[in-house]
Structures are given as C-alpha cells and as structure tokens.
C-alpha cells in the first residue's frame, strides 16, 4: 500500500498523532524512548525506522547511494524513497539532520 492510498484513509496530522508526539516529547531520556518505542512498535517497525534514519543522515551528508547500500544493506528503492523525503518532504528529515549534526 502506498502513501497516497493510506493518506486517503488517514487524516494526518490529527489529534491522536499530536498526542503521540507530545508523549514522545515528554520522555526524559534515551532509555525512556527505547522502552516506549519498543512497547509501541514491532521489532520490524523499529528496524525500518532506524534504517531510514541512518539513510537520511547519510543522504544529508552527501554519501553516494552505493556507499549507503554497502553500509546499511538497504535496497536502492528504499534509499531513493528516503532521499525523496529528505529533499521534497515536509522538512522533518532536514531539521532533524541539521540538529543532529550540531550535537
């Protein structure tokens, strides 16, 4: 199922998604986040999200797709999809990458 068909059935953002994000922002430590996300997500979902974040950071740093594939094992399709959102998305990846680079 693609993003377009999901978005036709899921109004986003909504009050429930905002409540979820506020819950994440209320957490006080990495350990709290680890426990919350483990309770919230399947291991496969966690793997996919962390893989996408690693890919986004590497794209932000200008790494070639080949290098990203070698380091992450991600498919070129996944890398291209993340690259699209880094470049043309809502700005979330860009803001997070900028802030993460400053740490």
C-alpha positions in Angstrom: 0.0 0.0 0.0 1.5 3.4 -1.0 1.4 6.7 0.9 -1.3 8.1 -1.3 -3.8 5.3 -0.6 -3.0 5.4 3.1 -3.4 9.2 3.3 -6.8 8.9 1.7 -8.0 6.9 4.7 -5.9 8.5 7.5 -6.3 12.2 8.3 -2.8 13.4 9.3 -1.9 15.1 11.4 -4.8 14.6 13.8 -5.4 14.9 17.5 -4.2 11.3 18.1 -1.0 11.8 16.2 -0.3 15.1 18.0 -1.0 13.3 21.4 1.5 10.6 20.4 4.2 13.2 19.5 3.6 15.1 22.8 4.0 11.8 24.7 7.4 11.3 22.9 8.5 14.9 23.7 7.5 14.3 27.4 10.0 11.4 27.7 13.1 12.4 29.6 15.8 10.0 28.5 17.1 7.7 25.7 16.2 4.8 27.9 12.6 6.1 28.3 12.4 6.4 24.5 13.8 2.9 24.0 11.1 1.4 26.3 8.3 3.5 24.8 9.2 2.7 21.2 9.7 -1.0 22.0 6.2 -1.1 23.5 4.7 0.9 20.6 6.4 -0.8 17.6 7.2 -4.2 16.4 10.9 -5.1 16.0 10.5 -4.9 12.2 9.0 -1.4 12.5 11.9 -0.3 14.7 14.4 -1.8 12.3 12.8 0.0 9.4 12.6 3.4 11.2 16.2 3.2 12.3 17.4 2.1 8.9 15.5 5.1 7.3 17.1 7.5 9.8 20.6 6.1 9.1 19.9 6.5 5.3 18.6 10.1 5.8 21.7 11.1 7.7 24.0 9.7 5.0 22.0 11.4 2.2 22.2 14.6 4.2 26.0 14.2 4.3 26.1 13.6 0.6 27.0 9.9 0.6 26.5 8.2 -2.8 23.8 5.6 -2.9 26.4 2.8 -3.4 28.1 3.7 -0.2 24.8 3.8 1.7 23.8 0.4 0.3 27.2 -1.0 1.4 27.0 0.4 4.9 23.3 -0.2 5.6 22.3 -3.1 3.3 19.3 -1.1 2.2 17.9 -1.5 -1.3 18.3 1.2 -3.8 14.5 1.6 -3.8 14.5 2.3 0.0 17.4 4.7 -0.4 15.6 6.6 -3.3 12.4 6.8 -1.3 14.2 8.2 1.8 16.2 10.6 -0.5 12.9 11.8 -2.0 11.5 12.7 1.5 14.8 14.3 2.6 14.7 16.5 -0.5 10.9 17.1 -1.1 9.3 16.1 2.2 7.8 18.2 5.0 11.2 19.3 6.2 11.3 16.9 9.2 14.4 15.0 8.0 16.1 18.2 7.1 15.5 19.8 10.5 16.5 16.6 12.4 19.6 16.1 10.3 20.7 19.8 10.9 20.1 19.5 14.7 21.8 16.1 14.9 24.8 17.4 13.0 25.2 20.2 15.6 25.3 17.8 18.5 
